[in-house]
Amino acid sequence: MSKGKIRIIGGKWKGKKISFVLDKNIRPTPDRVKETLFNWLGPNLNQYNCLDLFAGTGAMGFESLSRGAEKVSFVELNKNLSSELRKTITELKCEDSSEVFNQDCLDWLEKNIPGKPFDLVFVDPPFNKKYVVKIFEKLNRVKFVDESSTIYLECEKNLDINIIEDAYKVYKEKSFGDKSYRLLRKIT
């Protein structure tokens, strides 16, 4: 299997490169976009409990841990990618602050009940598969998020998100190429 590399851009592991299995179905978030996102979020994610849905390479979750997040739950259906996530967790020695679920995100959200809402949720689903509305419905179902939670949504630029804007407010947004990157909060 061919390998690719992503780079952690800030925090205690700044500059560290993480290997991942190349797969035509994953789109690692470019460094420029990660830098913008984490500038929006601020440099310190101390005590954050994060959920990385459609984790892929784990770039967002590992970047969060590097910047002080207390815990990251990675949910990834692809067995090879889940295995790589576990290897990276071992390599970074962050087993106490990370967990990997090799499951479909919709199934995982259906079957799990968080002890408390997540502080930060990364939603980066496969494009053109109509996952966004389903994911946001499931996030609401069992209080995975509340009005203090931040949700990062990476999706195709032309995706109509009006249907979720009844329950969520976009407060930061940028487009790069054919993708849009948004930060949202639940409306109280």
C-alpha positions as CSV (number, residue, x, y, z in Angstrom):
1,M,0.0,0.0,0.0
2,S,1.2,3.5,-0.9
3,K,1.6,6.0,2.0
4,G,1.0,9.7,2.2
5,K,2.0,12.2,4.9
6,I,0.2,15.0,6.6
7,R,1.8,17.6,8.9
8,I,0.7,18.8,12.3
9,I,1.0,22.6,12.0
10,G,0.8,23.8,15.6
11,G,1.1,22.8,19.3
12,K,3.4,20.3,21.0
13,W,3.7,18.1,17.9
14,K,4.2,21.1,15.5
15,G,6.0,19.9,12.3
16,K,5.4,16.2,13.1
17,K,4.5,14.2,10.0
18,I,1.9,11.5,10.2
19,S,1.7,8.6,7.7
20,F,-1.5,7.4,6.2
21,V,-2.6,4.9,3.6
22,L,-3.3,6.6,0.3
23,D,-6.9,6.0,-0.8
24,K,-8.8,7.7,-3.6
25,N,-11.8,8.2,-1.2
26,I,-10.0,10.5,1.3
27,R,-9.2,14.1,0.9
28,P,-6.8,15.3,3.6
29,T,-7.5,18.9,4.6
30,P,-4.8,21.1,3.1
31,D,-2.4,22.8,5.6
32,R,-3.6,26.3,4.5
33,V,-7.2,25.3,5.5
34,K,-6.1,23.7,8.8
35,E,-4.2,26.9,9.6
36,T,-7.3,29.0,8.9
37,L,-9.5,26.7,11.0
38,F,-7.2,26.6,14.0
39,N,-6.7,30.4,13.8
40,W,-10.5,30.7,14.0
41,L,-10.6,28.3,17.0
42,G,-7.7,29.9,18.8
43,P,-4.3,28.4,19.7
44,N,-5.4,26.6,22.9
45,L,-8.0,23.8,23.0
46,N,-7.3,22.9,26.6
47,Q,-9.8,20.5,28.1
48,Y,-11.7,20.1,24.8
49,N,-13.5,16.9,24.2
50,C,-13.5,16.4,20.4
51,L,-15.3,14.1,18.0
52,D,-13.7,13.5,14.6
53,L,-16.4,12.0,12.3
54,F,-15.2,10.5,9.0
55,A,-11.7,10.8,10.5
56,G,-9.7,9.6,7.5
57,T,-6.1,10.5,8.3
58,G,-7.1,11.9,11.7
59,A,-5.5,15.3,10.7
60,M,-8.1,17.4,12.6
61,G,-8.1,15.2,15.7
62,F,-4.4,15.0,16.0
63,E,-4.0,18.7,15.4
64,S,-6.5,19.2,18.3
65,L,-4.6,16.9,20.6
66,S,-1.4,18.7,19.7
67,R,-3.1,22.0,20.8
68,G,-4.2,20.7,24.2
69,A,-7.5,18.9,23.6
70,E,-8.2,16.5,26.5
71,K,-9.7,13.7,24.3
72,V,-10.5,12.9,20.7
73,S,-12.9,10.2,19.5
74,F,-12.1,9.2,16.0
75,V,-14.8,7.5,13.9
76,E,-13.7,5.9,10.7
77,L,-15.3,3.1,8.6
78,N,-12.3,2.2,6.5
79,K,-10.4,-0.6,8.3
80,N,-7.0,0.4,6.9
81,L,-7.4,4.0,7.9
82,S,-8.6,3.0,11.4
83,S,-5.6,0.8,11.8
84,E,-3.3,3.7,10.8
85,L,-5.1,6.0,13.3
86,R,-4.3,3.4,16.0
87,K,-0.6,3.3,14.9
88,T,-0.4,7.0,15.0
89,I,-2.0,7.1,18.5
90,T,0.7,4.7,19.7
91,E,3.5,6.6,18.0
92,L,2.4,9.9,19.6
93,K,1.8,8.1,22.9
94,C,-1.7,9.6,23.3
95,E,-3.6,6.4,24.0
96,D,-5.1,7.9,27.2
97,S,-6.6,10.8,25.2
98,S,-7.7,9.0,22.0
99,E,-10.1,6.3,20.9
100,V,-10.8,4.9,17.5
101,F,-14.1,3.5,16.4
102,N,-14.0,1.4,13.2
103,Q,-17.7,2.1,12.3
104,D,-20.0,3.9,10.0
105,C,-20.5,7.4,11.4
106,L,-24.3,7.3,11.2
107,D,-24.4,3.9,13.0
108,W,-21.9,5.2,15.6
109,L,-24.1,8.3,16.3
110,E,-27.2,6.1,16.5
111,K,-25.7,3.7,19.0
112,N,-23.7,5.9,21.3
113,I,-24.8,8.3,24.0
114,P,-22.2,10.8,25.1
115,G,-21.8,11.6,28.8
116,K,-21.8,15.3,27.9
117,P,-21.9,17.3,24.7
118,F,-18.7,17.4,22.7
119,D,-16.9,20.8,22.7
120,L,-15.7,20.4,19.1
121,V,-17.0,18.1,16.3
122,F,-15.3,17.7,12.9
123,V,-17.7,16.7,10.1
124,D,-15.9,16.0,6.8
125,P,-18.1,13.4,5.0
126,P,-17.6,12.0,1.5
127,F,-18.8,14.5,-1.0
128,N,-22.0,14.0,-3.0
129,K,-23.4,11.3,-0.7
130,K,-26.0,13.4,1.2
131,Y,-24.5,12.7,4.6
132,V,-24.6,16.3,5.9
133,V,-28.3,16.5,6.8
134,K,-28.3,13.0,8.2
135,I,-25.2,13.7,10.4
136,F,-26.7,16.9,11.8
137,E,-30.0,15.1,12.6
138,K,-28.1,12.5,14.5
139,L,-26.0,15.1,16.3
140,N,-29.2,16.7,17.6
141,R,-30.9,13.4,18.5
142,V,-28.9,12.6,21.7
143,K,-27.3,15.9,22.5
144,F,-23.9,15.3,21.0
145,V,-23.7,19.1,20.8
146,D,-25.2,22.0,22.6
147,E,-25.1,25.8,22.1
148,S,-21.5,26.0,23.4
149,S,-20.2,23.3,21.0
150,T,-18.4,24.2,17.8
151,I,-18.9,22.2,14.7
152,Y,-16.5,22.2,11.8
153,L,-18.1,21.3,8.5
154,E,-16.1,20.6,5.4
155,C,-18.2,19.9,2.3
156,E,-18.7,20.6,-1.4
157,K,-19.0,24.3,-2.1
158,N,-22.3,24.0,-3.9
159,L,-24.0,22.0,-1.2
160,D,-27.2,23.7,0.0
161,I,-27.1,23.7,3.8
162,N,-30.2,25.8,4.3
163,I,-32.0,22.8,5.8
164,I,-29.5,22.7,8.8
165,E,-29.5,26.5,9.2
166,D,-32.8,26.3,11.1
167,A,-30.9,24.7,14.0
168,Y,-27.4,25.9,13.4
169,K,-25.8,29.2,12.7
170,V,-22.7,29.6,10.5
171,Y,-20.4,32.0,12.1
172,K,-17.2,31.5,10.1
173,E,-17.0,30.4,6.5
174,K,-14.5,30.2,3.7
175,S,-14.2,28.5,0.4
176,F,-11.1,27.0,-1.3
177,G,-11.4,25.5,-4.7
178,D,-14.6,23.4,-4.8
179,K,-14.8,23.0,-1.0
180,S,-16.4,25.1,1.7
181,Y,-15.2,25.2,5.3
182,R,-17.6,26.4,8.0
183,L,-17.8,26.8,11.8
184,L,-21.3,26.4,13.2
185,R,-23.0,26.6,16.5
186,K,-26.4,25.3,17.6
187,I,-29.0,27.9,17.9
188,T,-30.6,28.0,21.4
